[in-house]
């Protein structure tokens, strides 16, 4: 299929057969898996996946690609949802979902946050993303890459970087390196669901001015006596706190309301 990659969809198509084989090996699909591919593109992962699984669901916004895939694969093998993944209700596809994809760099972060709403339906996810994004996702406290994205996603997922993908593995070649991340939902989020809106506010405020201390960034939420009650050093910065410590702050504030 001849297809001109569209910048507005952030399209970079995977073309390296060795890398494709490594990704399939990392996913380890089984015949009966309820597998969903986000952004199948020209079918680099779709074809080898369909050699293993009985059926595959695909989420694709580009109508030209949808038309091509519909012509190549039968409905019995491939169900295509021609929609924006950011607006898709993944729960409608059932339970024990396994989700894979080469995520467009321009929507990767909001899409990850969107998917975190469906953790109870998901077994695991394997995504190809910009290397720097993956490094931020899996970062640990008190490291340069640790930030809001790290905290928000680690509240829901256990994550690990499993493969590096060179830029020349794509057409067109992006200006950045890529990596594969494996994401497995935690049995329960660290922060209770009813406290997640406050959690998001606290984390956003804490990282809003990264170089400032918590006594400054969280001054609208915590007074000096609150830091004492939490046994928390107000001179620390946002990057120094673990997800569990952010959860502790949120639980404390929820108890005051």
N, C-alpha and C positions, 0 to 999 in steps of 0.2 A: 504494500500500500504506500503510495506517495502522499505524504502529508506534511504541510509546512507547519512547524511548531509555532504555537501562538503564545506570544509573550503575556497576554492578559490572563491566560490560564496557567502560566508558569511552566510550560511544557519543556521538558528535557527527557528524551526517550532513551531508555537503556538498550544498548546494542551488543554488549560484551557477553558472549555465550558462557565463558568460564565464570564470570561473576554471577550470571543468572543461575548457573548450576549450584554455586555456593549458597546463594540466597534460598533456593528451593531446599537444599540440604539443611540449612539453618531452621527453616520453617517446619520441616518434617511433616508435610501434610499426609493425612490418611484418607482412605476412600470415602468414608462416611462423614467426614468433617463438614460442618456448616461454615463454609469459607466465603469471605467477602473480600473483593479486591477494590480498593479505592483508586480511581484513576488508572484503568488498565492500559490506556494509551494504545500503542500499536500491538499490544498482546505479548510482549516479551516474557512476562511472567504468566500470563493467562494460558498460553499454549501448554507449557510444561505442567502447570497446575491441573489443567483439564485432562492430562494424561494419567493423573493419579486419582483425583476426586470425581465422584459421580456427578456433582453439580456445583456450579460456581455462581455467586451473585457478584455483579459489578456495579459500581457507582461511577458514572461518567457524565460530565457536563457538556463535552464537545460533541455536537450532533453529527458531525462528519465521522468521527470515530465510532459513535454509536451505530451509525448506518453500516459501516464496514464490519464491525464485530457481529452485527445481527445477520449479515450475509455469510460470514465465515462459520459461525457456530449456530447450532439449533437451539431452540428454546428449552428443549429437554436437558441440554448441557449448560447453557448460560442464560441467566436472567439478568437483563440490564435495566438499571434504574437511571434514567436520563435526568438527573437532578444535581443540584449543588450539594455536595457532601456536608457543607456547613448547616444545611437546613433539613437534612435527612434524619428521620426517626429510625434509628437502627434497631429499636426494640421490636419493630414490626416484622423483623426477620427471624424472630424466635430467640431461644436460649443457646448457651454454649457456643457463642460466635467466635470464630477465629478471623481476624481482620489483617489484611496485608496491603501494602501499597507503596508506590513511589510518590510521596506527597509533594504537591507543588510548594516550592519554598515560600511563595507569597501568601499562603494561607495556612501554613503548617501549625503555627502556634494556636490560632483560634480554633483550628480543627481538632487539635489535641485536647483543648479545653472542652469542646463540644462532645467529644467521645468519652470524656471522663464522666459525663452524665449517665452513661450506659454501662458502667462497670459491672453491675449485677447480671448483665446479659453476656458478658465477654469472658472467654477463657484466656486468650492472649492476643497480642497484636505485634506485628513485625513491620516496621516502617523504614524506608530509606529517606533520610533527611540530610540537610546541610550538616556537615561535621560539627560546626560550632554550636548548632542547636542541640545536637545529641550530647555534646560535652556539658552543656548547661543543664540538660535534663537529668543527667546521672551524677552531677557534681555533689560533693559532700560539703558540709559547713566549713567556713573559714578558708575557702579556696576562691580564687578569682572568678571562676565560672559559676559559682553558686549564687543564685538569685531568685527572683520571684517565680520564674518558670520552674526551677528546681523544687521549690517548696510546694507550689500548687499541685504539681504532678505527683510528687512523692507522697502527698497526702492520699493519693488513690492507687498508685502503682509501684510495684517493684520493677526496676529497670536496669538494663545492662547494654552496653555497646558491644556488638558482636562481630561486626565486619567493617572494614574500611573500603570505600569505593572510589577509585581514581576518577578524575574529571573526564579522562579520555574514554571512559566506559559509556558515555552518553553522546547523543546527537540532538541538538548542538551541545558542545562541551561547555558546562557551566564554568564560571570563574572561581568556583569554590569546590573543595573536596566534600564528599558525601560519606555517610556511615549508615549502618543498619542498627536500629535499636530494637530490643525485645522488651515488651511491656506486659506485665502480668498484674491484673487487679489484685489488690489486697483483699483479704476476706472481709474486712471492714475498713472504711477510711479512718485515718488517725483522728480526724475531727468529725464529731457527729454531724449528720446531714443538716439538722436544724440550726447548727452553728456555722455552717459554711459561708453564708453571706457576711457575717462578722469576720470570719477568718480571712476572707478575700480582702476586706477593708483593711484589716491589720497588716497583712502581708504587703499590700500595695502601699500603704503609708510608710511602713518600715523601709522599703526599698526605694521610696520616691526620691530620697536624697542619700544615696548610698554611702557617702563619706561621713555623714553626720551620725551622731550617736543616737541610741534609742530614746534617751531623755528628750531629744529634740524632735525626732521623727514621730514618736508616739505620745507627744505631750498632750494631744487632744483626747487621749484614751487613758493614759496612766500618769498618776501623780507620784511624787517621791515615795510616799507611804505605800503605794501599790507595788512599786518595785521591791520595797522591803518585804512586803507580804508574800511576794512571789519568789523571794530570795534570788532576785535577778539583778545583775550589775547593769545599771542604766548607762554606763560608759561603753557598753558593747555596741557593735554595729549590727545591722540587719543580717549580714552574711555570717555572723558568729552563732546564730541560733539554729537549732535543729527544728525539724517539723514538729517533734514532740513538745519543744519549748513554745513554739507558736501556738500549739493546741492548748498548752497550759494557760497561756495568756488569755486566749479566747474563752476557755472554760471559766476562768476567774471573772472576766468581764460579764459573761452571761449570768453568772451567779449574783452579780451586783445589780442587774437590771430587774 
